[in-house]
Amino acid sequence: MKIGVIDYGMGNLFSVEQALKRLGVDVVVTADEAQLEAADALLLPGVGAFPDAMKRLAETKLDAFILAQKEANKPLLGICLGMQLLFEASEEVAPTKGLGIFTGNIERFSGVSRIPHMGWNDLQLHQTPAWLQDELPAERHVYFVHSFYAANMDDAQLVAFADYEGVQVPGIVMNGSFTGMQFHPEKSGQLGVFLLEQWLKGVAATC
């Protein structure tokens, strides 16, 4: 099985690539659409500001490519900013339109004691996605680092969340073949590896 990591110039590509390789899959990190299209599934990473990322996707025409993959029902996993880009819009830095795969907007935390939301937090399952076949480990903490979160989202698209001082933070979202994880699975210990492995098994079952 081959996973195509979308390289648009904004992402911690090495850590994601190594995590996937440790799970026994072939990985190609590229912006070349032909190579990405040949992969069994795609991963959209992201580190940085929402407007900069959307600008890079537009400049490389990867925004249209990603939307075409949704129409083609190809599995895609967005991580951290990569997940946020799949929502309708963001208020980070300046109002910016997103890819619109998920319903909702990316907003800055308010009414909490500390921004960013950084560190380990308990992940609570809202519904069970098709790719989650095995029982979750007893240890359910994952690692978050973000100042903005998905708000006003469609409840039907919410898979799991974390509570941050009374704010429900979407941790895993899903719409058809597209999945998003706000936390970093490659940095989230046992549960992060488990979830990444489960998603890969779900991809393999559709190949």
N, C-alpha and C positions, 0 to 999 in steps of 0.2 A: 504494500500500500504506500502511496506517495502523497505527502502533504505539501502544498504550495504556500509558502509564507510570503505574503504580499509586501514587497519592499518599496515603499513610497518615500523613504528618507526620514521617517519618524517612528522609531520603534527600537526596543531593546531586543534586537534580532538574535543575538548570540545566545542569550539565556533560553529563549523560546526554542531555538533550533536544537540546542543541546538537550533540553527536556524531552523533545519529540524523539530525538535519536536514541535516548536512553530507553524509550518505550518501544524501540525496535522498528520504527517506520523510516522510510526514505524521506528526506526533506530537500526541497529546492527553495532557496531564498532568491526571489527575483521580482522584477517589474515587468518582465516579458509576458504578454498576455497568452501567447501560444504555449509557453511552459506552464503557466498557471492553469490554463484550460485542460492541459493533459494530466494534471494532478487529480487524485480522487476526491480531495477536499481542500479547502483553503483556510488559512489563518490570517486574520487582520490584527496586527499588534498596534501599539501606539503609546508614545510618551511625548508629552508636550501640550501645547494649547490647541483647542478645537479649531479655531479659524485657520491657523497655520496648516493643520493636517488636512482640512477640507480644500485649502488652496493647492496643496501638493497633489491631492487626489485628482483635482480638476486639471492641473497642469499636465499630469501624466495620463489623463483620460481613464484612470483606474476607477473613478467614481461610476462612470457608465458601465465599465466592465463588471463591477461588483453588482450593480442592479441587474445586469443581464444574467449573472449567475443565480440570482434569486429567482428569476423567471425560469431558468433551466433546472431549478430545484437542486442545485449543487450544495452540499454541506459547507458551511462557513462558520468559523468561531472567531468572534471579536473579543479581544482582551484589553481591559482597562480603557484607555482612550479609544481603542479600536471598537469596543462595545458602544461607547458613547456616540461615535460617529454614525452608528446605525439608527439613531433616534431622529426625530423630526427637526430639531433645532437646539441651539445652545446659546446661553447668555454670557459665556466665558469671553472676556475681553471685549467683544462686540457681538450683537445679535447675528447669528450665522445659521444658515440652513444646513441641516444634515441630510443623510441619505434616505431617511423616512421609512426604514424597514420596520422599526418599532414605533408604537404610539407613545408620545410623551416628549418632554423637553429636559435638557440638561441645565440644572440650576445650581447656584452656589449654596452651600450649607448656611443656614441661619438659625439662631437660637440655640447653638451648641457652644460648649465651653472652649473647644479647640478646633481650629482649621489649619491643616488638613485633617481629615479622618485618616489616621495613620496607625497601623499596628494590627494585632490579631483580634478578630471578632467572630462570634458564634454565627454560623450559617444555619438558617431555619428554612426547612423545605415547605414550600407553598403548594406545589403539585409535583408529580413525578413525570419527568419527560420520558419519551420512548427509549432514549439511549441509556437511561439509568436502570440497568438490569439487576445490579447487585445491591445488597443492603449497605447503607452508608456506614462508615466507621464510627465508633463511639466518640472519637475526637473529631469535633466538627468546627474547628476554628480555621479561618483562612486569613491571608494577609492583604490588607487594604492600604493604599496610598492615594488619596484623591481629595480635592477641595470642592468638586462638583459632583452631582449625582442625578440620576434619572427620576424625574418627578412627573406626576399626573399620567402615569402609564396605564395601559390596558391591563386589567387584572388577569385576563386570560393569557397574557404573554409573560407573566411573572412566574418563575420557577422556584426561586429561593431568594431570601433577603436576610439582611442583618439589621439589628436595632442599634442606632447610634444616638444615645441620649434622647430617645423618643422619636427620632426620624427613621422611617422605614427606608432602608437603602437597598434597592434592587441589587442582588448579588449575581443571580443567573436569570437571563431572560431568553425567550425562545419564540420564534415565529416561523413555522414551517421548517425549512432546512437550515435556517440561520439561528445561531445561538450566540449569546454574549455572556461574558464573565467580567464583572467589575473588578474583582480581585485578581491577583497574579497567581494562577494555579501552579506555575513553575517555581514559585517562592513560598508556597503554602503547605509545605510538609506533606504528611501522609494523605490528608484529605485532598489537597491540590493535585497530587499525583494520581490519586484514585479517580477524581473527576475527569482529569485529562484522559486517563486510560479508558474510562467508561465512554467518553465522547468518541474516542478513536475506535472502540469496539462497535459503537453505533454506526460510524462511517463504514467500517469493514462489512457490516451486515447489509449495507445498501449497495456495495460494489458488485 
